[in-house]
Amino acid sequence: MPGKTVTIAVLGLGEAGGALAHDLRAAGATVRGYDPELPGDCSSEADAATGADLVLSVNSASAAEDALRAGLAGLRAGAVWADLNTASPGMKRKLAEIAAGHDVPFTDIAIMAPVPGRGLKVPMLASGVAAAATADLLGPLGASVEVMGGDAGLAAERKLLRSVFFKGMSSAVVEALTAARAAGCEGWLRGVIVAELTAAAESTVDRLTTGTYRHAVRRTHEMAAAAAMLGELGVPADIAGAARDQLARLSGTV
């Protein structure tokens, strides 16, 4: 916005919100911060939203709706509300409906990487009616906002689909290494994991999915044995047990 200082309200001043607020201030924006648990510039969501061009809700998914409803009283006409919380697509759509009912342009923003160390430059994906407007406000301040077409909820959907893979894989690695440590061969298994991840290519996805369906019966028994082994080692078989149950369902044995 040439010739005008952008005013941005940041609701939630924890690890992510605090880093974003710091970088926004450093980039020249006027920042109005509020957090019920931490010191901020303002006394409430509505106070923080007063005079803001853009509100960034960065508190938590459980607090997102209450924050929106509380902040509405302070919004000026045309101010944009952007929800950056990791919430379900359904919750993002609900927030968009609440905002639309008060003529407030709404953006669903998915933060696609950890904020610490990146701050405002963290990759963000935006959907919803005000996605482009949000990118226009944050882009000149140094933010990395990718606008995708479509309604609120789509950005959250992309993030969470990615999370099923990344967080699921991370949990599997943690469980496997914990078991290997108990068995006295953590170094060996770590090398196996590194080699597999390093060698991964586009064909790896096809190999993993095809093999899972084709060999579901045999792998059900294999993962049942793996879960039993973890029990013998005193390691909770959260992932191994879930894999066993999924394979059994895919094979039609349950």
FIGUSE-21521 format. One record per residue (C-alpha): residue in one letter; x, y, z. Coordinates in steps of 0.1 Angstrom, whole numbers, always signed. Each point is the difference from the previous one (the first is absolute). Example, Ala and Ser with C-alpha at 12.3 -4.5 7.8 and 13.67 -1.06 7.14 Angstrom:
<sites>
<site code="A" c1="+123" c2="-45" c3="+78"/>
<site code="S" c1="+14" c2="+34" c3="-7"/>
</sites>
This chain:
<sites>
<site code="M" c1="+0" c2="+0" c3="+0"/>
<site code="P" c1="+22" c2="+28" c3="-13"/>
<site code="G" c1="+1" c2="+31" c3="+22"/>
<site code="K" c1="-19" c2="-16" c3="+28"/>
<site code="T" c1="+13" c2="-18" c3="+31"/>
<site code="V" c1="-18" c2="-33" c3="+2"/>
<site code="T" c1="-16" c2="-8" c3="+34"/>
<site code="I" c1="-1" c2="-37" c3="+9"/>
<site code="A" c1="-15" c2="-15" c3="+31"/>
<site code="V" c1="+16" c2="-32" c3="+12"/>
<site code="L" c1="-21" c2="-22" c3="+23"/>
<site code="G" c1="+22" c2="-25" c3="+18"/>
<site code="L" c1="+35" c2="+10" c3="+9"/>
<site code="G" c1="+15" c2="-34" c3="+6"/>
<site code="E" c1="+28" c2="-15" c3="-19"/>
<site code="A" c1="-15" c2="+5" c3="-35"/>
<site code="G" c1="-20" c2="+31" c3="+6"/>
<site code="G" c1="+28" c2="+17" c3="+19"/>
<site code="A" c1="+25" c2="-6" c3="-28"/>
<site code="L" c1="-25" c2="+13" c3="-26"/>
<site code="A" c1="-7" c2="+31" c3="+21"/>
<site code="H" c1="+37" c2="+7" c3="+4"/>
<site code="D" c1="+7" c2="-3" c3="-37"/>
<site code="L" c1="-30" c2="+20" c3="-10"/>
<site code="R" c1="+11" c2="+29" c3="+23"/>
<site code="A" c1="+35" c2="-3" c3="-14"/>
<site code="A" c1="-14" c2="+3" c3="-35"/>
<site code="G" c1="-18" c2="+32" c3="+8"/>
<site code="A" c1="-35" c2="-11" c3="+8"/>
<site code="T" c1="-19" c2="+13" c3="+30"/>
<site code="V" c1="-7" c2="-30" c3="+21"/>
<site code="R" c1="-28" c2="-3" c3="+26"/>
<site code="G" c1="+5" c2="-32" c3="+20"/>
<site code="Y" c1="-22" c2="-18" c3="+25"/>
<site code="D" c1="+4" c2="-33" c3="+19"/>
<site code="P" c1="-21" c2="-8" c3="+31"/>
<site code="E" c1="+31" c2="-18" c3="+15"/>
<site code="L" c1="+28" c2="+23" c3="-11"/>
<site code="P" c1="+7" c2="+38" c3="+2"/>
<site code="G" c1="-11" c2="+18" c3="-31"/>
<site code="D" c1="-9" c2="+35" c3="-13"/>
<site code="C" c1="-37" c2="-5" c3="+3"/>
<site code="S" c1="-26" c2="-11" c3="+26"/>
<site code="S" c1="-22" c2="-22" c3="-21"/>
<site code="E" c1="-6" c2="-15" c3="-35"/>
<site code="A" c1="-23" c2="+29" c3="-8"/>
<site code="D" c1="+25" c2="+26" c3="+12"/>
<site code="A" c1="+28" c2="-16" c3="-21"/>
<site code="A" c1="-23" c2="-1" c3="-31"/>
<site code="T" c1="-9" c2="+37" c3="+3"/>
<site code="G" c1="+15" c2="+19" c3="-29"/>
<site code="A" c1="+16" c2="-31" c3="-15"/>
<site code="D" c1="+2" c2="-6" c3="-37"/>
<site code="L" c1="+6" c2="-37" c3="+6"/>
<site code="V" c1="-5" c2="-23" c3="+30"/>
<site code="L" c1="+22" c2="-30" c3="+4"/>
<site code="S" c1="-15" c2="-26" c3="+23"/>
<site code="V" c1="+29" c2="-21" c3="+12"/>
<site code="N" c1="-12" c2="-14" c3="+33"/>
<site code="S" c1="-13" c2="-36" c3="-2"/>
<site code="A" c1="-27" c2="-19" c3="-19"/>
<site code="S" c1="-20" c2="-3" c3="+32"/>
<site code="A" c1="+0" c2="+37" c3="+5"/>
<site code="A" c1="-4" c2="+11" c3="-36"/>
<site code="E" c1="-38" c2="+4" c3="+0"/>
<site code="D" c1="-1" c2="+18" c3="+33"/>
<site code="A" c1="+28" c2="+23" c3="-12"/>
<site code="L" c1="-19" c2="+8" c3="-31"/>
<site code="R" c1="-33" c2="+7" c3="+17"/>
<site code="A" c1="+17" c2="+22" c3="+26"/>
<site code="G" c1="+20" c2="+19" c3="-26"/>
<site code="L" c1="-29" c2="+9" c3="-22"/>
<site code="A" c1="-10" c2="+29" c3="+21"/>
<site code="G" c1="+33" c2="+18" c3="-7"/>
<site code="L" c1="+2" c2="-5" c3="-37"/>
<site code="R" c1="-4" c2="+29" c3="-24"/>
<site code="A" c1="-18" c2="-4" c3="-33"/>
<site code="G" c1="+22" c2="-18" c3="-25"/>
<site code="A" c1="+25" c2="-14" c3="+25"/>
<site code="V" c1="+11" c2="-36" c3="-8"/>
<site code="W" c1="+0" c2="-29" c3="+25"/>
<site code="A" c1="+26" c2="-27" c3="-6"/>
<site code="D" c1="+0" c2="-32" c3="+20"/>
<site code="L" c1="+34" c2="-16" c3="+2"/>
<site code="N" c1="-9" c2="-27" c3="+25"/>
<site code="T" c1="+4" c2="-37" c3="-8"/>
<site code="A" c1="-37" c2="-9" c3="-1"/>
<site code="S" c1="-20" c2="-24" c3="-20"/>
<site code="P" c1="-14" c2="+12" c3="-34"/>
<site code="G" c1="-35" c2="-2" c3="+15"/>
<site code="M" c1="+10" c2="+24" c3="+28"/>
<site code="K" c1="+15" c2="+24" c3="-26"/>
<site code="R" c1="-33" c2="-1" c3="-19"/>
<site code="K" c1="-19" c2="+8" c3="+31"/>
<site code="L" c1="+22" c2="+29" c3="+8"/>
<site code="A" c1="-4" c2="+13" c3="-36"/>
<site code="E" c1="-38" c2="-2" c3="+4"/>
<site code="I" c1="+1" c2="+19" c3="+33"/>
<site code="A" c1="+21" c2="+27" c3="-16"/>
<site code="A" c1="-22" c2="+2" c3="-31"/>
<site code="G" c1="-30" c2="+4" c3="+22"/>
<site code="H" c1="+16" c2="+32" c3="+13"/>
<site code="D" c1="+13" c2="+11" c3="-35"/>
<site code="V" c1="+36" c2="-7" c3="+10"/>
<site code="P" c1="+24" c2="-13" c3="-27"/>
<site code="F" c1="+15" c2="-32" c3="+12"/>
<site code="T" c1="+32" c2="-19" c3="-8"/>
<site code="D" c1="+10" c2="-35" c3="+9"/>
<site code="I" c1="+38" c2="-1" c3="+3"/>
<site code="A" c1="+20" c2="-32" c3="+4"/>
<site code="I" c1="+35" c2="+4" c3="+14"/>
<site code="M" c1="+20" c2="-26" c3="-19"/>
<site code="A" c1="+31" c2="-2" c3="+21"/>
<site code="P" c1="+12" c2="+8" c3="+36"/>
<site code="V" c1="-1" c2="+37" c3="+7"/>
<site code="P" c1="+31" c2="+2" c3="+23"/>
<site code="G" c1="+31" c2="+8" c3="-20"/>
<site code="R" c1="-21" c2="+12" c3="-30"/>
<site code="G" c1="-24" c2="+25" c3="+16"/>
<site code="L" c1="-20" c2="+20" c3="-26"/>
<site code="K" c1="+18" c2="-19" c3="-29"/>
<site code="V" c1="-16" c2="-33" c3="+10"/>
<site code="P" c1="-18" c2="-14" c3="-30"/>
<site code="M" c1="-38" c2="+6" c3="+2"/>
<site code="L" c1="-28" c2="-12" c3="-21"/>
<site code="A" c1="-32" c2="+21" c3="-2"/>
<site code="S" c1="-35" c2="-7" c3="-12"/>
<site code="G" c1="-34" c2="+17" c3="+5"/>
<site code="V" c1="-15" c2="+32" c3="-13"/>
<site code="A" c1="+27" c2="+23" c3="+14"/>
<site code="A" c1="+30" c2="-22" c3="-8"/>
<site code="A" c1="+13" c2="+24" c3="-27"/>
<site code="A" c1="-6" c2="+30" c3="+22"/>
<site code="T" c1="+19" c2="-16" c3="+29"/>
<site code="A" c1="+29" c2="-8" c3="-23"/>
<site code="D" c1="+0" c2="+36" c3="-13"/>
<site code="L" c1="+2" c2="+13" c3="+36"/>
<site code="L" c1="+27" c2="-24" c3="+12"/>
<site code="G" c1="+21" c2="-4" c3="-31"/>
<site code="P" c1="+16" c2="+35" c3="+1"/>
<site code="L" c1="+9" c2="-6" c3="+36"/>
<site code="G" c1="+21" c2="-31" c3="-10"/>
<site code="A" c1="-25" c2="-28" c3="+5"/>
<site code="S" c1="-2" c2="-30" c3="-23"/>
<site code="V" c1="-37" c2="-6" c3="-7"/>
<site code="E" c1="-11" c2="-23" c3="-28"/>
<site code="V" c1="-35" c2="+7" c3="-11"/>
<site code="M" c1="-21" c2="-30" c3="-11"/>
<site code="G" c1="-34" c2="+3" c3="-15"/>
<site code="G" c1="-31" c2="-12" c3="+18"/>
<site code="D" c1="-17" c2="+3" c3="+33"/>
<site code="A" c1="+12" c2="+1" c3="+35"/>
<site code="G" c1="+9" c2="-34" c3="+13"/>
<site code="L" c1="+20" c2="-10" c3="-31"/>
<site code="A" c1="+33" c2="+13" c3="+13"/>
<site code="A" c1="-6" c2="-18" c3="+33"/>
<site code="E" c1="-9" c2="-32" c3="-19"/>
<site code="R" c1="+33" c2="+1" c3="-20"/>
<site code="K" c1="+20" c2="+5" c3="+32"/>
<site code="L" c1="-17" c2="-28" c3="+19"/>
<site code="L" c1="+3" c2="-24" c3="-29"/>
<site code="R" c1="+37" c2="+7" c3="+0"/>
<site code="S" c1="+0" c2="-5" c3="+38"/>
<site code="V" c1="-15" c2="-34" c3="-3"/>
<site code="F" c1="+32" c2="-10" c3="-19"/>
<site code="F" c1="+27" c2="+20" c3="+17"/>
<site code="K" c1="-12" c2="-3" c3="+36"/>
<site code="G" c1="-10" c2="-37" c3="-5"/>
<site code="M" c1="+35" c2="-7" c3="-14"/>
<site code="S" c1="+16" c2="+19" c3="+28"/>
<site code="S" c1="-19" c2="-20" c3="+26"/>
<site code="A" c1="+10" c2="-33" c3="-17"/>
<site code="V" c1="+36" c2="+10" c3="+0"/>
<site code="V" c1="-1" c2="+10" c3="+37"/>
<site code="E" c1="-17" c2="-33" c3="+9"/>
<site code="A" c1="+24" c2="-21" c3="-21"/>
<site code="L" c1="+31" c2="+16" c3="+14"/>
<site code="T" c1="-13" c2="-2" c3="+36"/>
<site code="A" c1="-5" c2="-38" c3="-5"/>
<site code="A" c1="+34" c2="-3" c3="-17"/>
<site code="R" c1="+16" c2="+17" c3="+30"/>
<site code="A" c1="-17" c2="-24" c3="+24"/>
<site code="A" c1="+13" c2="-29" c3="-22"/>
<site code="G" c1="+35" c2="+14" c3="-1"/>
<site code="C" c1="+2" c2="+8" c3="-38"/>
<site code="E" c1="-11" c2="+36" c3="-4"/>
<site code="G" c1="+30" c2="+9" c3="-21"/>
<site code="W" c1="-7" c2="-28" c3="-25"/>
<site code="L" c1="-37" c2="+10" c3="-4"/>
<site code="R" c1="+8" c2="+37" c3="-3"/>
<site code="G" c1="+23" c2="-9" c3="-29"/>
<site code="V" c1="-28" c2="-20" c3="-16"/>
<site code="I" c1="-24" c2="+29" c3="+3"/>
<site code="V" c1="+25" c2="+25" c3="-14"/>
<site code="A" c1="+7" c2="-22" c3="-30"/>
<site code="E" c1="-37" c2="-5" c3="-8"/>
<site code="L" c1="-8" c2="+37" c3="+3"/>
<site code="T" c1="+31" c2="+10" c3="-20"/>
<site code="A" c1="-9" c2="-24" c3="-28"/>
<site code="A" c1="-37" c2="+10" c3="-2"/>
<site code="A" c1="-12" c2="+10" c3="-34"/>
<site code="E" c1="-34" c2="+5" c3="-18"/>
<site code="S" c1="-2" c2="-38" c3="-5"/>
<site code="T" c1="+3" c2="-4" c3="+38"/>
<site code="V" c1="-36" c2="+12" c3="+6"/>
<site code="D" c1="-14" c2="-25" c3="-26"/>
<site code="R" c1="+21" c2="-28" c3="+15"/>
<site code="L" c1="-12" c2="+7" c3="+36"/>
<site code="T" c1="-37" c2="+3" c3="-9"/>
<site code="T" c1="-1" c2="-29" c3="-25"/>
<site code="G" c1="+19" c2="-23" c3="+24"/>
<site code="T" c1="-23" c2="+9" c3="+29"/>
<site code="Y" c1="-31" c2="-11" c3="-18"/>
<site code="R" c1="+15" c2="-30" c3="-18"/>
<site code="H" c1="+17" c2="-15" c3="+31"/>
<site code="A" c1="-25" c2="+12" c3="+27"/>
<site code="V" c1="-7" c2="-35" c3="+13"/>
<site code="R" c1="+37" c2="-9" c3="+5"/>
<site code="R" c1="+8" c2="+34" c3="+14"/>
<site code="T" c1="-28" c2="-2" c3="+25"/>
<site code="H" c1="+17" c2="-30" c3="+16"/>
<site code="E" c1="+34" c2="+17" c3="-3"/>
<site code="M" c1="-12" c2="+31" c3="+18"/>
<site code="A" c1="-18" c2="-21" c3="+26"/>
<site code="A" c1="+33" c2="-16" c3="+8"/>
<site code="A" c1="+17" c2="+34" c3="+0"/>
<site code="A" c1="-25" c2="+14" c3="+25"/>
<site code="A" c1="+5" c2="-31" c3="+22"/>
<site code="M" c1="+37" c2="+5" c3="-1"/>
<site code="L" c1="-3" c2="+36" c3="+11"/>
<site code="G" c1="-21" c2="-12" c3="+29"/>
<site code="E" c1="+28" c2="-23" c3="+9"/>
<site code="L" c1="+25" c2="+29" c3="-1"/>
<site code="G" c1="-23" c2="+21" c3="+22"/>
<site code="V" c1="-7" c2="+25" c3="-28"/>
<site code="P" c1="-36" c2="+12" c3="-8"/>
<site code="A" c1="-9" c2="-13" c3="-34"/>
<site code="D" c1="-21" c2="+30" c3="-10"/>
<site code="I" c1="+10" c2="+1" c3="-37"/>
<site code="A" c1="+7" c2="-37" c3="-4"/>
<site code="G" c1="-34" c2="-9" c3="+14"/>
<site code="A" c1="-17" c2="+26" c3="-22"/>
<site code="A" c1="+18" c2="-14" c3="-31"/>
<site code="R" c1="-11" c2="-35" c3="+10"/>
<site code="D" c1="-36" c2="+11" c3="+3"/>
<site code="Q" c1="+0" c2="+19" c3="-33"/>
<site code="L" c1="+16" c2="-29" c3="-19"/>
<site code="A" c1="-26" c2="-23" c3="+15"/>
<site code="R" c1="-28" c2="+23" c3="-12"/>
<site code="L" c1="+15" c2="+3" c3="-35"/>
<site code="S" c1="+4" c2="-38" c3="-2"/>
<site code="G" c1="-36" c2="-6" c3="+10"/>
<site code="T" c1="+9" c2="-21" c3="+30"/>
<site code="V" c1="-19" c2="+22" c3="+24"/>
</sites>
